Amino acid sequence: MAKLNVKIGDLQLKNPVMTASGTFGYGLEFADFMPLDGIGGIIVKGTTLNPREGNDYPRMAETAQGMLNCVGLQNKGVDYFCTHIYPQIKDIDTNMIVNVSGSSPDELNISCPNVKDGGMAFGVTCAGAASVVKAVRQRYHKTLIVKLSPNVTDITEIARAVEAEGADAVSLINTLMGMAIDIEKRKPLLSIRTGGLSGPAVKPVALRMVWQVAKAVGIPVVGLGGISNAKDAIEFLMAGATAIEIGTANFLDPAISIKVRDGIDAWLDAHGKFGGYQLAAPNQHKN
């Protein structure tokens, strides 16, 4: 069996497979389908200072090779999380990573496209992204992973800006802005008209951005976006990601994270040390 452990900031991951926020609840919902301690980390659903009801329904729509959502960071707030959720997850033997979200630089979420205030508004400019990370870094000294929006002209500029302000790692990509229309009702399928596109359709874009950012920064990159199997995950690792997250695929197969972990392990057993298989430069071949 290959050694799959990786490190992100001060976090030691037993393997590079994590679950993406918003697709895995608090992990507890998936305990009947897979061993929660079998993956490198679980990123819990977005948590805000105060409870949020989220956007009105309908807020999900199926698309070709993916889905649109505009859930809007629905959650019961940080006090509820600390009182009711944390005691249930604190002893799970994996990294439980909280996705902190908000609507001002005093709170952190720079890339969610489905909220009216904050969210992606911070993440589409270098100044906005840097200001949020700077504010959080002044108060928080443990591992800080900043999730980047793909809805920008040059994602490497944003990555470098948050690295300069102290981010320990970046994760990408968040969802792409999209839209779907009901032609019989002549209205958008989603209540707020637009939403975030995720699933296999976004993978080529995500892979390209991970490759670009991994070359542009010196901090670890966590790759996500359309990962549905071990082959997809290995592509992201070859593109320069230190670890990966699985999102929409959890809705189709609640045990997919363990299957991806095992698939990566099998590939390494067959091919040897992974480091020699990272993406070669043009006109070069791996040994």
C-alpha positions, 0 to 999 in steps of 0.5 A: 500500500502506498503512503498517501499522507500529505500536509497542508499548513499545520494539518496532517492528512492521512490521504489527499481526499477530502469532501467539499463544503455544502455537499457532505453536511457535517459528515454525520449524515454519511456515517452509514455509508463510509468510515468517516475516519478513512479520508483526509478531511471533511469540510463541513457546510458553511457556518455564519455568525447568525442563522441563515434561512438561505434563498427561496425555493427552487434553489437546485436545478439539474443540468447536462453533466452537472447541477445548478444551486443557489442554496445561499449558505443555509445554516443555524449559525455558529452558536448552534454549531458549537453547542450541537454539532461540534460535540458530535464531530470533534472525536472523528479521527480526521481533519474536521475543517469549518467553512466560515462564511459571512457578509463583511471582511470580519467573516470569511467567504470570498467565493460563494456566488449565491449570497447577496452580500459578501461572498463572491464580491470579495473574491473577484478582485485582488484588493477584496480578497486580500482585505478579507484574508488580512483581517482573518489572519490578524485574528486566526493563527491556525491553518487558513485555506482560502477558497477561490472563485473561478468567476474572474479574469485571472485567478492566479492574481487572486491566488497571489494576493491571498498568499501575500496576506498569509493564506496557508493554502488555496482551494479551487474552484468554487462553482461557476456562475450559470443559469437555466430557464423553464421555456414553458413558464418563461422564467429561470429555474432558480429563485434568484435566477442564477446559481453556481454550476458544479459537477463533471461539466466544470472539471476541465475549467477547474483542472486548468485553473489548478494547474495555473495556480499551482505554478503561480504560488508557493503554498499548497493548492487543494483542487476540486470541481467535477471530480467523480472518480479516482482518475479525475482526482489523479489528474488534479494531483498531476496538475499540481494539487496537494489534495482534492475535494469531492463535491457533487459526486457525493450526491450520486454515490455517498461512498465515493470519497472512499472509492477515490482514496482506494483508486489513488492507492491502487494507481500508486501501487501500480505506478510507483511514487507519484512525484515522478508523474506530475504534469510534464512540460510541453515536449517532455516525457516522464521517466 
